[in-house]
Each structure stands twice: as structure tokens, then as C-alpha cells.
Amino acid sequence: MMSFTEVPGFGSKYKVQFPRELPGVAAEVHRFGPTEGRGRDECLVRVSAVDREWIGAFRGGDGGATVAMETPSPSHFFLSVAGQAYWVDTEWPASTEAVRAYPVREVKAIPEAGVLVCVDDTDMLLFDRAGAKWASRRIASDGLRITKADARGVWGEAWDASAGKEVGFFVDLATGSVEGGLMTGD
């Protein structure tokens, strides 16, 4: 069963629950995710927002992180189901967006900076109160992972296939600029 992560320093104007099945009575239901190709699983989420309650059926990916957590936005939460991720608008479900990164491998809240970062196999996305702020350049050939994060930036390790080794990197949170990572910068 999935659980919801509240992040100290972030706040929300909604409540999230994970029912096992759709309710038998009439409910406002929204479906999200790719209709073909990726994933098989669906995650049901009951959202109680300021003026409405609705249920989302979110299609998952083929593998990756499964996580639900608060974001810097009080009316949005981040959801990743087997790597298929969403920036969920609790007040206007039709405005929910699929996250560009796929498959999402890791999600890290950095409350002291008021941001959330997610990584796939090769690059990183940063979200602030307004949503996606920047996407990094390609940092890795594969295997991108975070080792440390604070208000200044994110440090990590990445596989550089052309160099045949793990390389370190640093991403500046304010700008998204990357030091290190792939030798070619591709």
C-alpha cells in the first residue's frame, strides 16, 4: 500500500488517501497517464481539496520510483507510480501534468531551498512553488543518483559510458547549471 510523505517546511491545502478500489457510488474520477505502451498498474488516489473531492486513477510505468509527497506548492503533490510521474493539481485535476522525466528513479525534497528534485537515468528536474522550474543538461549515460542535497545544490554520481567510469557532479539549484557529469556534456 502506498503512503503519502509530508515534508517538514512544505504545507498543503489537501488530503490524500489511497483506496484499493473505485467507490461504488458516483464520484468525480479522472484518469491520467499513457494509454498505450508503458506500464500496467494503476494507482488510485482520493484527493480532498479546498472545494472539491475527486479520485485519480494514475497509470504507472515499467519500473522506477513509487512515491507520493508534498511539494513546495500548497495545492500540488508529486506522484510517481513505477517511474511514471505526475505534478498533481489538487484543485484543478485537469491541470495535472505528466512529468517529463521517465522513468523517475529518485525524488528528493529540499525544504530549506523550497524545492523538490527528481532524477531519471540521465538528468534532473527541479520543481518549486510554480511547478517545473528547470531541467538539467544530460548528466549521465545511465545510473544517475543523488548522494547529497542542500540549499546550494545537489551532488551525486553518474555513469559516463564514454569514460567507462562513475563520475561525480554538482547541480546548482538556482540555475540548473551542472559541473561534472558526462565528459562530453551530451
C-alpha positions as a LaTeX table, in Angstrom:
\begin{tabular}{lrrr}
\hline
Residue & $x$ (\AA) & $y$ (\AA) & $z$ (\AA) \\
\hline
Met1 & 0.00 & 0.00 & 0.00 \\
Met2 & 1.34 & 3.41 & $-0.94$ \\
Ser3 & 1.79 & 6.08 & 1.71 \\
Phe4 & 1.96 & 9.85 & 1.48 \\
Thr5 & 5.08 & 11.71 & 2.65 \\
Glu6 & 4.58 & 15.04 & 4.37 \\
Val7 & 7.66 & 17.24 & 4.10 \\
Pro8 & 8.54 & 19.49 & 7.06 \\
Gly9 & 8.69 & 23.04 & 5.72 \\
Phe10 & 6.20 & 22.35 & 2.93 \\
Gly11 & 2.48 & 22.74 & 3.61 \\
Ser12 & $-0.62$ & 21.51 & 1.87 \\
Lys13 & $-4.26$ & 22.51 & 1.45 \\
Tyr14 & $-5.41$ & 18.98 & 0.63 \\
Lys15 & $-5.60$ & 15.44 & 1.96 \\
Val16 & $-4.55$ & 12.32 & 0.05 \\
Gln17 & $-5.70$ & 8.73 & 0.57 \\
Phe18 & $-5.09$ & 5.57 & $-1.44$ \\
Pro19 & $-8.27$ & 3.47 & $-1.77$ \\
Arg20 & $-7.94$ & $-0.11$ & $-3.01$ \\
Glu21 & $-10.80$ & 0.25 & $-5.50$ \\
Leu22 & $-13.11$ & 2.80 & $-7.04$ \\
Pro23 & $-16.11$ & 3.65 & $-4.85$ \\
Gly24 & $-19.46$ & 2.07 & $-5.66$ \\
Val25 & $-21.22$ & 5.43 & $-5.61$ \\
Ala26 & $-20.96$ & 8.23 & $-8.13$ \\
Ala27 & $-17.65$ & 10.07 & $-7.77$ \\
Glu28 & $-15.64$ & 12.51 & $-9.81$ \\
Val29 & $-12.98$ & 10.27 & $-11.42$ \\
His30 & $-10.05$ & 11.43 & $-13.56$ \\
Arg31 & $-7.67$ & 9.14 & $-15.44$ \\
Phe32 & $-4.03$ & 10.04 & $-16.06$ \\
Gly33 & $-1.09$ & 8.56 & $-17.91$ \\
Pro34 & $-0.18$ & 6.93 & $-21.17$ \\
Thr35 & $-2.96$ & 4.88 & $-22.72$ \\
Glu36 & $-0.57$ & 2.60 & $-24.59$ \\
Gly37 & 2.89 & 1.21 & $-24.13$ \\
Arg38 & 4.12 & 1.99 & $-20.63$ \\
Gly39 & 3.13 & 0.16 & $-17.51$ \\
Arg40 & 0.19 & $-1.86$ & $-16.41$ \\
Asp41 & $-0.53$ & $-0.84$ & $-12.86$ \\
Glu42 & $-2.85$ & 1.93 & $-11.83$ \\
Cys43 & $-2.71$ & 3.83 & $-8.55$ \\
Leu44 & $-5.98$ & 5.16 & $-7.15$ \\
Val45 & $-5.78$ & 8.40 & $-5.20$ \\
Arg46 & $-8.62$ & 10.10 & $-3.35$ \\
Val47 & $-7.97$ & 13.85 & $-3.13$ \\
Ser48 & $-9.84$ & 16.11 & $-0.74$ \\
Ala49 & $-9.02$ & 19.70 & $-1.72$ \\
Val50 & $-10.40$ & 23.02 & $-0.52$ \\
Asp51 & $-13.65$ & 22.97 & $-2.52$ \\
Arg52 & $-13.81$ & 19.51 & $-4.05$ \\
Glu53 & $-13.15$ & 15.83 & $-3.65$ \\
Trp54 & $-12.12$ & 13.62 & $-6.55$ \\
Ile55 & $-10.44$ & 10.34 & $-7.39$ \\
Gly56 & $-7.50$ & 9.98 & $-9.74$ \\
Ala57 & $-6.54$ & 6.76 & $-11.49$ \\
Phe58 & $-2.85$ & 7.19 & $-12.33$ \\
Arg59 & $-1.20$ & 4.78 & $-14.75$ \\
Gly60 & 2.23 & 3.56 & $-13.75$ \\
Gly61 & 5.40 & 2.99 & $-15.70$ \\
Asp62 & 7.53 & $-0.07$ & $-16.35$ \\
Gly63 & 9.76 & 0.39 & $-13.31$ \\
Gly64 & 11.21 & 3.09 & $-11.15$ \\
Ala65 & 10.25 & 5.00 & $-8.03$ \\
Thr66 & 6.83 & 4.75 & $-6.45$ \\
Val67 & 6.35 & 7.74 & $-4.19$ \\
Ala68 & 3.74 & 10.34 & $-3.22$ \\
Met69 & 4.86 & 13.50 & $-1.43$ \\
Glu70 & 4.14 & 17.12 & $-0.64$ \\
Thr71 & 5.69 & 19.76 & $-2.86$ \\
Pro72 & 6.59 & 23.42 & $-2.32$ \\
Ser73 & 3.15 & 24.27 & $-3.78$ \\
Pro74 & 0.35 & 24.04 & $-1.21$ \\
Ser75 & $-2.11$ & 22.88 & $-3.89$ \\
His76 & 0.06 & 20.27 & $-5.68$ \\
Phe77 & 1.63 & 16.95 & $-4.81$ \\
Phe78 & 4.20 & 14.80 & $-6.61$ \\
Leu79 & 3.25 & 11.24 & $-7.51$ \\
Ser80 & 5.40 & 8.60 & $-9.20$ \\
Val81 & 3.97 & 5.16 & $-9.92$ \\
Ala82 & 6.64 & 2.68 & $-11.05$ \\
Gly83 & 8.57 & 5.55 & $-12.64$ \\
Gln84 & 5.68 & 7.37 & $-14.35$ \\
Ala85 & 5.44 & 10.69 & $-12.51$ \\
Tyr86 & 2.83 & 13.43 & $-12.19$ \\
Trp87 & 2.65 & 17.01 & $-10.84$ \\
Val88 & $-0.88$ & 16.72 & $-9.43$ \\
Asp89 & $-3.09$ & 19.81 & $-9.19$ \\
Thr90 & $-5.47$ & 19.07 & $-6.30$ \\
Glu91 & $-7.82$ & 21.97 & $-7.05$ \\
Trp92 & $-7.99$ & 21.59 & $-10.85$ \\
Pro93 & $-7.37$ & 17.91 & $-11.71$ \\
Ala94 & $-7.50$ & 18.62 & $-15.47$ \\
Ser95 & $-4.33$ & 20.72 & $-15.00$ \\
Thr96 & $-2.37$ & 17.73 & $-13.68$ \\
Glu97 & 0.77 & 17.21 & $-15.76$ \\
Ala98 & 2.83 & 14.13 & $-16.56$ \\
Val99 & 6.44 & 14.80 & $-15.58$ \\
Arg100 & 8.93 & 14.84 & $-18.47$ \\
Ala101 & 11.46 & 12.58 & $-16.73$ \\
Tyr102 & 10.98 & 8.84 & $-17.33$ \\
Pro103 & 11.46 & 6.60 & $-15.57$ \\
Val104 & 11.75 & 8.59 & $-12.36$ \\
Arg105 & 14.30 & 6.81 & $-10.18$ \\
Glu106 & 14.60 & 9.14 & $-7.20$ \\
Val107 & 12.73 & 12.10 & $-5.68$ \\
Lys108 & 14.30 & 14.38 & $-3.08$ \\
Ala109 & 12.63 & 17.23 & $-1.19$ \\
Ile110 & 14.95 & 20.08 & $-0.20$ \\
Pro111 & 12.71 & 22.13 & 2.12 \\
Glu112 & 15.42 & 24.63 & 3.09 \\
Ala113 & 15.53 & 25.67 & $-0.59$ \\
Gly114 & 11.75 & 25.33 & $-1.14$ \\
Val115 & 12.25 & 22.81 & $-3.97$ \\
Leu116 & 11.83 & 19.21 & $-4.95$ \\
Val117 & 14.10 & 17.41 & $-7.43$ \\
Cys118 & 13.54 & 14.22 & $-9.35$ \\
Val119 & 16.00 & 12.24 & $-11.40$ \\
Asp120 & 15.65 & 9.70 & $-14.14$ \\
Asp121 & 18.57 & 7.67 & $-15.50$ \\
Thr122 & 20.30 & 10.64 & $-17.18$ \\
Asp123 & 19.14 & 14.07 & $-15.96$ \\
Met124 & 17.34 & 16.04 & $-13.26$ \\
Leu125 & 14.22 & 18.20 & $-12.96$ \\
Leu126 & 13.58 & 20.84 & $-10.29$ \\
Phe127 & 10.13 & 21.91 & $-9.05$ \\
Asp128 & 9.36 & 24.98 & $-6.97$ \\
Arg129 & 6.02 & 26.52 & $-5.89$ \\
Ala130 & 5.06 & 27.24 & $-9.51$ \\
Gly131 & 5.90 & 23.78 & $-10.89$ \\
Ala132 & 8.78 & 22.68 & $-13.10$ \\
Lys133 & 11.48 & 25.36 & $-13.00$ \\
Trp134 & 14.31 & 23.78 & $-14.97$ \\
Ala135 & 15.64 & 20.56 & $-16.45$ \\
Ser136 & 19.36 & 19.92 & $-16.29$ \\
Arg137 & 21.51 & 19.03 & $-19.26$ \\
Arg138 & 22.24 & 15.33 & $-19.63$ \\
Ile139 & 24.42 & 14.41 & $-16.65$ \\
Ala140 & 24.84 & 10.65 & $-17.10$ \\
Ser141 & 24.87 & 7.93 & $-19.70$ \\
Asp142 & 22.92 & 5.94 & $-17.12$ \\
Gly143 & 22.66 & 5.39 & $-13.38$ \\
Leu144 & 22.25 & 8.95 & $-12.10$ \\
Arg145 & 21.90 & 9.07 & $-8.30$ \\
Ile146 & 21.90 & 11.74 & $-5.62$ \\
Thr147 & 24.40 & 11.45 & $-2.77$ \\
Lys148 & 23.83 & 14.80 & $-1.04$ \\
Ala149 & 21.49 & 17.79 & $-1.35$ \\
Asp150 & 21.15 & 21.11 & 0.47 \\
Ala151 & 20.04 & 24.69 & $-0.20$ \\
Arg152 & 23.02 & 25.26 & $-2.54$ \\
Gly153 & 22.66 & 22.25 & $-4.78$ \\
Val154 & 22.69 & 18.55 & $-5.46$ \\
Trp155 & 25.74 & 16.31 & $-5.55$ \\
Gly156 & 25.76 & 12.84 & $-7.00$ \\
Glu157 & 27.32 & 10.05 & $-9.00$ \\
Ala158 & 26.67 & 9.15 & $-12.61$ \\
Trp159 & 27.88 & 6.56 & $-15.10$ \\
Asp160 & 29.83 & 8.04 & $-18.04$ \\
Ala161 & 29.94 & 5.31 & $-20.71$ \\
Ser162 & 32.46 & 7.16 & $-22.90$ \\
Ala163 & 34.91 & 7.39 & $-19.95$ \\
Gly164 & 33.97 & 3.92 & $-18.70$ \\
Lys165 & 33.60 & 5.03 & $-15.10$ \\
Glu166 & 31.46 & 6.65 & $-12.41$ \\
Val167 & 31.85 & 10.43 & $-12.31$ \\
Gly168 & 30.74 & 12.99 & $-9.76$ \\
Phe169 & 28.56 & 16.00 & $-10.46$ \\
Phe170 & 27.10 & 19.10 & $-8.80$ \\
Val171 & 23.91 & 20.88 & $-9.89$ \\
Asp172 & 23.28 & 24.47 & $-8.76$ \\
Leu173 & 19.67 & 24.73 & $-7.56$ \\
Ala174 & 19.30 & 28.39 & $-8.52$ \\
Thr175 & 20.35 & 27.98 & $-12.16$ \\
Gly176 & 20.33 & 24.28 & $-13.02$ \\
Ser177 & 23.92 & 24.54 & $-14.23$ \\
Val178 & 25.91 & 21.34 & $-13.95$ \\
Glu179 & 29.56 & 20.87 & $-13.00$ \\
Gly180 & 30.99 & 17.44 & $-13.80$ \\
Gly181 & 28.89 & 14.57 & $-15.03$ \\
Leu182 & 29.34 & 13.34 & $-18.60$ \\
Met183 & 32.69 & 14.27 & $-20.07$ \\
Thr184 & 31.04 & 15.15 & $-23.39$ \\
Gly185 & 28.13 & 17.12 & $-21.89$ \\
Asp186 & 25.70 & 15.30 & $-24.23$ \\
\hline
\end{tabular}
